[in-house]
């Protein structure tokens, strides 16, 4: 995987991680939305972590 694509996945992971925290507090602790954004963060992390360098 190209370094630019790896960097994209790492930035998406960071954004989804922060979005998970923000969604939790902004949506009045709506766990369904929190789990969705958390799952997106995990998927982005796995794509970044297990990509070939």
DAJO-V113694 format. One record per pair of residues at least 12 apart in sequence whose C-alpha atoms are under 10 Angstrom apart, sorted by the first residue. I is the first residue (numbers start at 1). J is the second residue. Records with the same first field share a line. If there is no record, write none. Layout:
I: J, J
This chain:
1: 48, 51, 52, 53
2: 51, 52, 53
3: 51, 52, 53
5: 47, 48, 51
6: 44, 45, 47, 48, 49, 50, 51, 52, 53
7: 48
8: 44, 48
9: 41, 43, 44, 45, 46, 47, 48, 49, 51
10: 41, 44, 45, 46, 47, 48, 49
11: 44, 45, 48
12: 40, 41, 43, 44, 45, 48
13: 38, 40, 41, 42, 43, 44, 45, 46, 47, 48
14: 41, 44, 45
15: 37, 40, 41, 44
16: 36, 37, 38, 39, 40, 41, 42, 43, 44, 45
17: 37, 38, 39, 40, 41, 42, 44, 45
18: 37, 38, 41
19: 34, 37, 38, 40, 41
20: 33, 34, 35, 36, 37, 38, 39, 40, 41
21: 34, 37, 38
22: 34, 37
23: 35, 36, 37, 38
24: 37
